[in-house]
Amino acid sequence: MTSTTSSESTQKAPAKDPWDLPDVSGLVVGVLGGTGPQGKGLAYRFARAGQKVILGSRAAERAQAAADELNQGGLGIEGADNAECARRSDIVIVAVPWDGHGATLEALREDLAGKLVVDCVNPLGFDKKGAYALKPEEGSAAEQAAALLPDSRVTAAFHHLSAVLLADPEIDEIDTDVMVLGEARADTDVVQALAGRIPGMRGVFAGRLRNAHQVESLVANLISTNRRYKAHAGLRVTDV
Ligand SMILES: NC(=O)c1ccc[n+]([C@@H]2O[C@H](COP(=O)([O-])OP(=O)(O)OC[C@H]3O[C@@H](n4cnc5c(N)ncnc54)[C@H](OP(=O)(O)O)[C@@H]3O)[C@@H](O)[C@H]2O)c1
């Protein structure tokens, strides 16, 4: 039988405050598929918050055109092809459609080695009844990313944001929580801190990647809500 002496128990490190998050202001944020509404919106918000941003595309000139459009406010966003975007960034957000997700990540495996990858892809189908969740073989888009990128640190976040609100320069604060999932606390802390760079936004830890499917799928519900109420619904997790 083991017992803990009082001197051992007094030496135990105090529990870390979950809101004690790292300073991420010096990290370069890349966005794969940054020419679409979601990627462009995130690039705009992070650059507006003072983050260095590299916007990626399959074609460098499309990336540059999107960066130029966003830079009219002097934000200093750079455009690059997805591979260069991945190589030059510390944190890489994956904002490509589900259809192109696997092939995109497979091709960028080496460029993404050692990077903190943030997947925001929602595998959804649409029919006459509206949006519905698809069931990826790996469990979720995030788990597919983790399987394809063994040398990267894969997390998942930013699924529930409205690209319309992100892009609107008249809106100063985005009033929402961001559910952040991942395997390593150090990585989810960084992503939570990154979410917190956008005024009004808060990153909340929401579990490991095996629970990403529900988070990705919930977007189908939000789309239904948006259609019914003509809204751009977001989420708040209460009591934390
Ligand atoms: N829209 C939203 O409000 C929202 C919110 C939360 C999460 N998301 C998720 O974010 C992702 C991007 O959404 P979005 O609406 O911005 O998508 P999108 O406009 O359809 O695609 C984004 C960009 O991805 C590139 N792309 C298109 N097809 C591709 C393929 N087969 N392989 C690789 N790249 C491809 C395109 O850029 P280039 O042609 O320049 O390469 C495109 O501009 C989706 O997975 C979505 O589920 C969207």
The ligand as an SDF file (V2000), in Angstrom:
LIG
                    3D

 48 52  0  0  0  0  0  0  0  0999 V2000
  -17.8790   29.3430  -44.8430 N   0  0  0  0  0  0  0  0  0  0  0  0
  -18.0530   29.2730  -43.5210 C   0  0  0  0  0  0  0  0  0  0  0  0
  -18.8090   30.0770  -42.9510 O   0  0  0  0  0  0  0  0  0  0  0  0
  -17.3080   28.2320  -42.7120 C   0  0  0  0  0  0  0  0  0  0  0  0
  -17.3460   28.3020  -41.3170 C   0  0  0  0  0  0  0  0  0  0  0  0
  -16.6250   27.3580  -40.5620 C   0  0  0  0  0  0  0  0  0  0  0  0
  -15.8970   26.3660  -41.1990 C   0  0  0  0  0  0  0  0  0  0  0  0
  -15.8950   26.3040  -42.5630 N   0  0  0  0  0  0  0  0  0  0  0  0
  -15.1110   25.2500  -43.2140 C   0  0  0  0  0  0  0  0  0  0  0  0
  -14.0040   25.8820  -43.8140 O   0  0  0  0  0  0  0  0  0  0  0  0
  -13.6880   25.2600  -45.0490 C   0  0  0  0  0  0  0  0  0  0  0  0
  -13.6410   26.3290  -46.1210 C   0  0  0  0  0  0  0  0  0  0  0  0
  -14.9210   26.8990  -46.2860 O   0  0  0  0  0  0  0  0  0  0  0  0
  -15.1970   27.9370  -47.4470 P   0  0  0  0  0  0  0  0  0  0  0  0
  -16.6350   28.2390  -47.4400 O   0  0  0  0  0  0  0  0  0  0  0  0
  -14.2130   29.0550  -47.3740 O   0  0  0  0  0  0  0  0  0  0  0  0
  -14.8480   26.9610  -48.6980 O   0  0  0  0  0  0  0  0  0  0  0  0
  -14.5910   27.1990  -50.2490 P   0  0  0  0  0  0  0  0  0  0  0  0
  -14.7590   28.6150  -50.6060 O   0  0  0  0  0  0  0  0  0  0  0  0
  -15.4060   26.1870  -50.9720 O   0  0  0  0  0  0  0  0  0  0  0  0
  -13.0640   26.7430  -50.3900 O   0  0  0  0  0  0  0  0  0  0  0  0
  -12.0000   27.4690  -49.8470 C   0  0  0  0  0  0  0  0  0  0  0  0
  -10.8220   27.4640  -50.8040 C   0  0  0  0  0  0  0  0  0  0  0  0
  -10.3070   26.1380  -50.9140 O   0  0  0  0  0  0  0  0  0  0  0  0
   -9.7150   25.9700  -52.1930 C   0  0  0  0  0  0  0  0  0  0  0  0
  -10.2210   24.7350  -52.8000 N   0  0  0  0  0  0  0  0  0  0  0  0
  -11.3920   24.5320  -53.4540 C   0  0  0  0  0  0  0  0  0  0  0  0
  -11.5030   23.2470  -53.8300 N   0  0  0  0  0  0  0  0  0  0  0  0
  -10.3810   22.6320  -53.4130 C   0  0  0  0  0  0  0  0  0  0  0  0
   -9.8940   21.2980  -53.5200 C   0  0  0  0  0  0  0  0  0  0  0  0
  -10.6000   20.3320  -54.1230 N   0  0  0  0  0  0  0  0  0  0  0  0
   -8.6770   21.0260  -52.9710 N   0  0  0  0  0  0  0  0  0  0  0  0
   -7.9550   21.9840  -52.3610 C   0  0  0  0  0  0  0  0  0  0  0  0
   -8.3640   23.2690  -52.2360 N   0  0  0  0  0  0  0  0  0  0  0  0
   -9.5630   23.5740  -52.7590 C   0  0  0  0  0  0  0  0  0  0  0  0
  -10.0960   27.1760  -53.0330 C   0  0  0  0  0  0  0  0  0  0  0  0
   -8.9570   28.0150  -53.0740 O   0  0  0  0  0  0  0  0  0  0  0  0
   -7.9200   28.0130  -54.2820 P   0  0  0  0  0  0  0  0  0  0  0  0
   -8.6960   27.6640  -55.5360 O   0  0  0  0  0  0  0  0  0  0  0  0
   -7.4380   29.4180  -54.2810 O   0  0  0  0  0  0  0  0  0  0  0  0
   -6.8930   27.0010  -53.9150 O   0  0  0  0  0  0  0  0  0  0  0  0
  -11.1820   27.8490  -52.2410 C   0  0  0  0  0  0  0  0  0  0  0  0
  -11.1920   29.2450  -52.3820 O   0  0  0  0  0  0  0  0  0  0  0  0
  -14.7520   24.1990  -45.3080 C   0  0  0  0  0  0  0  0  0  0  0  0
  -14.2320   22.9280  -45.0600 O   0  0  0  0  0  0  0  0  0  0  0  0
  -15.8670   24.5430  -44.3420 C   0  0  0  0  0  0  0  0  0  0  0  0
  -16.5110   23.3710  -43.8500 O   0  0  0  0  0  0  0  0  0  0  0  0
  -16.5750   27.2320  -43.3320 C   0  0  0  0  0  0  0  0  0  0  0  0
  1  2  1  0
  2  3  2  0
  2  4  1  0
  4  5  1  0
  4 48  2  0
  5  6  2  0
  6  7  1  0
  7  8  2  0
  8  9  1  0
  8 48  1  0
  9 10  1  0
  9 46  1  0
 10 11  1  0
 11 12  1  0
 11 44  1  0
 12 13  1  0
 13 14  1  0
 14 15  2  0
 14 16  1  0
 14 17  1  0
 17 18  1  0
 18 19  2  0
 18 20  1  0
 18 21  1  0
 21 22  1  0
 22 23  1  0
 23 24  1  0
 23 42  1  0
 24 25  1  0
 25 26  1  0
 25 36  1  0
 26 27  1  0
 26 35  1  0
 27 28  2  0
 28 29  1  0
 29 30  1  0
 29 35  2  0
 30 31  1  0
 30 32  2  0
 32 33  1  0
 33 34  2  0
 34 35  1  0
 36 37  1  0
 36 42  1  0
 37 38  1  0
 38 39  2  0
 38 40  1  0
 38 41  1  0
 42 43  1  0
 44 45  1  0
 44 46  1  0
 46 47  1  0
M  CHG  2   8   1  16  -1
M  END
$$$$
